[in-house]
Amino acid sequence: AEYFFTQIHELRLQPDTAVFSSMVATQWQAPLPVIDSLYIDMKNMQVEPDKLFAELYLTTVLQKPRGQIWDRNNKFLESVLQNKPLDRVKAAQNALLDFHDANV
C-alpha cells in the first residue's frame, strides 16, 4: 500500500476516496499511527470520505476480524469496545464525529 501511495505522489496524481479506502483496508494489523496518517493525508488532500471509507476506516481502527458480523445492538457493541485499546476507541469516536460532520 505504501509503494502504491508513493507511486501516486511521484506521478502527481490526486488520490480519491477509492484509493484511500483500499489503502486503509490493507492496514488491519497496522499500528494506529499508520492508519491515522492515511486519514490525515486524506483530510489534508481535501478528499471527502464516503460510506465505504467510513466503514473500512472504523473496522480497521477497531481491528474487526474478517468475516465477523458486528450486530448494531448497543449491548453487543459495548462488549466489543470494552476489549479494544482506548486509543483505538477514541480514534473511532473522533472519526465518527468527522463522518457525521461530512454527512456520511
Phi and psi in degrees as GROMACS dihedral restraints (atoms count N, CA, C in turn):
[ dihedral_restraints ]
;  ai    aj    ak    al  type     phi  dphi    fc
    3     4     5     6     1   -65.0    20    10
    4     5     6     7     1   -40.7    20    10
    6     7     8     9     1   -61.3    20    10
    7     8     9    10     1   -45.3    20    10
    9    10    11    12     1   -59.5    20    10
   10    11    12    13     1   -44.7    20    10
   12    13    14    15     1   -65.0    20    10
   13    14    15    16     1   -40.2    20    10
   15    16    17    18     1   -62.4    20    10
   16    17    18    19     1   -41.8    20    10
   18    19    20    21     1   -62.8    20    10
   19    20    21    22     1   -39.9    20    10
   21    22    23    24     1   -60.1    20    10
   22    23    24    25     1   -44.3    20    10
   24    25    26    27     1   -65.9    20    10
   25    26    27    28     1   -43.2    20    10
   27    28    29    30     1   -63.7    20    10
   28    29    30    31     1   -33.0    20    10
   30    31    32    33     1   -86.0    20    10
   31    32    33    34     1     0.7    20    10
   33    34    35    36     1    58.6    20    10
   34    35    36    37     1    38.7    20    10
   36    37    38    39     1   -94.0    20    10
   37    38    39    40     1   151.8    20    10
   39    40    41    42     1   -96.7    20    10
   40    41    42    43     1   111.2    20    10
   42    43    44    45     1   -65.6    20    10
   43    44    45    46     1   148.3    20    10
   45    46    47    48     1  -111.5    20    10
   46    47    48    49     1  -174.2    20    10
   48    49    50    51     1   -61.0    20    10
   49    50    51    52     1   -36.7    20    10
   51    52    53    54     1   -61.9    20    10
   52    53    54    55     1   -40.0    20    10
   54    55    56    57     1   -64.0    20    10
   55    56    57    58     1   -47.8    20    10
   57    58    59    60     1   -66.6    20    10
   58    59    60    61     1   -36.2    20    10
   60    61    62    63     1   -61.4    20    10
   61    62    63    64     1   -45.3    20    10
   63    64    65    66     1   -63.1    20    10
   64    65    66    67     1   -42.0    20    10
   66    67    68    69     1   -67.8    20    10
   67    68    69    70     1   -42.3    20    10
   69    70    71    72     1   -64.3    20    10
   70    71    72    73     1   -39.6    20    10
   72    73    74    75     1   -62.4    20    10
   73    74    75    76     1   -25.5    20    10
   75    76    77    78     1   -84.0    20    10
   76    77    78    79     1    -4.5    20    10
   78    79    80    81     1  -103.7    20    10
   79    80    81    82     1    25.6    20    10
   81    82    83    84     1   -53.2    20    10
   82    83    84    85     1   -39.3    20    10
   84    85    86    87     1  -100.8    20    10
   85    86    87    88     1     8.1    20    10
   87    88    89    90     1   -73.6    20    10
   88    89    90    91     1   153.5    20    10
   90    91    92    93     1   -62.1    20    10
   91    92    93    94     1   151.1    20    10
   93    94    95    96     1   -54.2    20    10
   94    95    96    97     1   -41.3    20    10
   96    97    98    99     1   -58.9    20    10
   97    98    99   100     1   -31.1    20    10
   99   100   101   102     1   -68.3    20    10
  100   101   102   103     1   -44.9    20    10
  102   103   104   105     1   -65.4    20    10
  103   104   105   106     1   -44.2    20    10
  105   106   107   108     1   -61.0    20    10
  106   107   108   109     1   -38.3    20    10
  108   109   110   111     1   -64.0    20    10
  109   110   111   112     1   -34.9    20    10
  111   112   113   114     1   -64.5    20    10
  112   113   114   115     1   -43.0    20    10
  114   115   116   117     1   -66.9    20    10
  115   116   117   118     1   -39.8    20    10
  117   118   119   120     1   -63.8    20    10
  118   119   120   121     1   -43.5    20    10
  120   121   122   123     1   -58.4    20    10
  121   122   123   124     1   -43.7    20    10
  123   124   125   126     1   -60.2    20    10
  124   125   126   127     1   -46.4    20    10
  126   127   128   129     1   -66.3    20    10
  127   128   129   130     1   -40.8    20    10
  129   130   131   132     1   -63.4    20    10
  130   131   132   133     1   -30.6    20    10
  132   133   134   135     1   -87.0    20    10
  133   134   135   136     1     3.6    20    10
  135   136   137   138     1    57.7    20    10
  136   137   138   139     1    38.9    20    10
  138   139   140   141     1   -91.7    20    10
  139   140   141   142     1   122.7    20    10
  141   142   143   144     1   -80.8    20    10
  142   143   144   145     1   135.9    20    10
  144   145   146   147     1   -71.9    20    10
  145   146   147   148     1   154.5    20    10
  147   148   149   150     1  -123.1    20    10
  148   149   150   151     1  -177.3    20    10
  150   151   152   153     1   -63.2    20    10
  151   152   153   154     1   -39.2    20    10
  153   154   155   156     1   -62.7    20    10
  154   155   156   157     1   -47.2    20    10
  156   157   158   159     1   -60.3    20    10
  157   158   159   160     1   -45.2    20    10
  159   160   161   162     1   -58.0    20    10
  160   161   162   163     1   -45.9    20    10
  162   163   164   165     1   -65.7    20    10
  163   164   165   166     1   -44.7    20    10
  165   166   167   168     1   -64.1    20    10
  166   167   168   169     1   -41.2    20    10
  168   169   170   171     1   -63.4    20    10
  169   170   171   172     1   -48.9    20    10
  171   172   173   174     1   -64.6    20    10
  172   173   174   175     1   -42.7    20    10
  174   175   176   177     1   -70.2    20    10
  175   176   177   178     1   -29.0    20    10
  177   178   179   180     1   -73.0    20    10
  178   179   180   181     1   -46.7    20    10
  180   181   182   183     1   -59.8    20    10
  181   182   183   184     1   -42.1    20    10
  183   184   185   186     1   -87.5    20    10
  184   185   186   187     1     1.7    20    10
  186   187   188   189     1    52.4    20    10
  187   188   189   190     1    52.5    20    10
  189   190   191   192     1   -67.0    20    10
  190   191   192   193     1   124.0    20    10
  192   193   194   195     1   -59.8    20    10
  193   194   195   196     1   138.5    20    10
  195   196   197   198     1   -58.7    20    10
  196   197   198   199     1   136.3    20    10
  198   199   200   201     1    83.2    20    10
  199   200   201   202     1   -13.4    20    10
  201   202   203   204     1   -78.5    20    10
  202   203   204   205     1   134.3    20    10
  204   205   206   207     1   -95.8    20    10
  205   206   207   208     1   126.0    20    10
  207   208   209   210     1   -99.7    20    10
  208   209   210   211     1   111.9    20    10
  210   211   212   213     1   -66.4    20    10
  211   212   213   214     1   142.0    20    10
  213   214   215   216     1   -84.2    20    10
  214   215   216   217     1    10.2    20    10
  216   217   218   219     1   -63.9    20    10
  217   218   219   220     1   130.4    20    10
  219   220   221   222     1   -57.7    20    10
  220   221   222   223     1   -40.5    20    10
  222   223   224   225     1   -65.6    20    10
  223   224   225   226     1   -39.8    20    10
  225   226   227   228     1   -64.1    20    10
  226   227   228   229     1   -47.3    20    10
  228   229   230   231     1   -63.3    20    10
  229   230   231   232     1   -38.3    20    10
  231   232   233   234     1   -59.4    20    10
  232   233   234   235     1   -42.1    20    10
  234   235   236   237     1   -66.6    20    10
  235   236   237   238     1   -36.3    20    10
  237   238   239   240     1   -67.4    20    10
  238   239   240   241     1   -46.9    20    10
  240   241   242   243     1   -68.3    20    10
  241   242   243   244     1   -29.2    20    10
  243   244   245   246     1   -62.5    20    10
  244   245   246   247     1   -25.8    20    10
  246   247   248   249     1   -96.0    20    10
  247   248   249   250     1     6.7    20    10
  249   250   251   252     1  -102.4    20    10
  250   251   252   253     1   148.5    20    10
  252   253   254   255     1   -60.3    20    10
  253   254   255   256     1   141.9    20    10
  255   256   257   258     1   -58.3    20    10
  256   257   258   259     1   -37.6    20    10
  258   259   260   261     1   -64.1    20    10
  259   260   261   262     1   -33.9    20    10
  261   262   263   264     1   -72.8    20    10
  262   263   264   265     1   -38.7    20    10
  264   265   266   267     1   -64.1    20    10
  265   266   267   268     1   -43.2    20    10
  267   268   269   270     1   -65.4    20    10
  268   269   270   271     1   -39.5    20    10
  270   271   272   273     1   -62.1    20    10
  271   272   273   274     1   -40.6    20    10
  273   274   275   276     1   -65.9    20    10
  274   275   276   277     1   -41.8    20    10
  276   277   278   279     1   -62.1    20    10
  277   278   279   280     1   -44.9    20    10
  279   280   281   282     1   -62.4    20    10
  280   281   282   283     1   -41.7    20    10
  282   283   284   285     1   -65.0    20    10
  283   284   285   286     1   -40.2    20    10
  285   286   287   288     1   -58.8    20    10
  286   287   288   289     1   -39.4    20    10
  288   289   290   291     1   -63.9    20    10
  289   290   291   292     1   -43.5    20    10
  291   292   293   294     1   -60.0    20    10
  292   293   294   295     1   -46.0    20    10
  294   295   296   297     1   -64.7    20    10
  295   296   297   298     1   -37.9    20    10
  297   298   299   300     1   -62.2    20    10
  298   299   300   301     1   -46.3    20    10
  300   301   302   303     1   -62.0    20    10
  301   302   303   304     1   -29.3    20    10
  303   304   305   306     1   -89.7    20    10
  304   305   306   307     1     7.1    20    10
  306   307   308   309     1    59.7    20    10
  307   308   309   310     1    38.3    20    10
